[in-house]
Amino acid sequence: MATIKFTTKDIYEQDFKIGFRGYDQDEVNDFLDNIMKDYDAYEAIIKELKGEIARLKAQVANAPKAAPAPVAEESDTLRTERASSATNFDILRRLNRLEKEVFGKQIAQEQE
């Protein structure tokens, strides 16, 4: 990607040496040449970004459209998750008791 040399502040604050007939023409021409290069860089960046915008718009247009989920379904999902988490907790508690019964007996037998 092209690089940009000057900011607007740099251009505004540029001073040229004054020669016999005014500003040094070579210095002014060099500065203006660099400004032209910057504008070319800006144009290249703009062209690249416009191409990317067009590509992304086409990608969005070709993507399958998902229908927005109604709010009622979201609240039903939350209720289901809460109920299943309570159920999961109960199941884990029961498994814990069962493991204590099974493995507790095994540990006691191994120690004898």
C-alpha positions, -999 to +999 in steps of 0.1 A: +000+000+000+012+035-008+025+056+021+016+092+028+043+117+035+025+149+044-003+158+068-023+190+063-003+205+091+030+198+072+017+214+041+004+244+060+036+250+079+059+245+048+083+274+044+103+281+012+136+299+010+133+333-008+157+337-037+166+366-059+133+365-077+111+351-049+109+315-036+133+289-049+115+273-078+132+240-075+123+237-038+087+246-045+085+221-075+100+193-053+075+200-026+046+201-051+058+168-066+057+152-032+022+165-027+011+150-060+025+117-049+005+119-017-027+126-037-019+096-059-016+075-027-049+089-014-066+080-047-051+045-046-063+040-010-098+053-019-100+030-049-090+000-028-115+008-001-143+013-026-135-021-041-136-036-006-169-020+001-184-033-032-171-068-024-185-068+011-219-055-001-220-083-027-211-108+000-239-095+023-264-095-006-255-131-015-255-144+021-286-162+033-309-140+053-317-152+088-350-142+102-347-123+135-358-144+164-389-132+183-384-120+218-408-146+232-385-174+220-355-159+238-374-158+271-385-194+266-349-204+260-338-187+292-365-205+312-355-239+296-318-232+305-327-224+341-348-255+344-321-277+329-294-262+351-315-270+382-320-305+369-283-308+361-274-298+397-298-324+411-282-351+388-247-341+399-257-343+436-272-378+431-241-389+412-219-376+440-239-397+466-237-427+443-199-424+439-195-421+476-215-453+481-197-473+454-162-460+458-164-455+495-170-493+499-142-501+474-118-479+493-128-496+526-123-530+511-088-521+498-077-508+532-086-541+549 
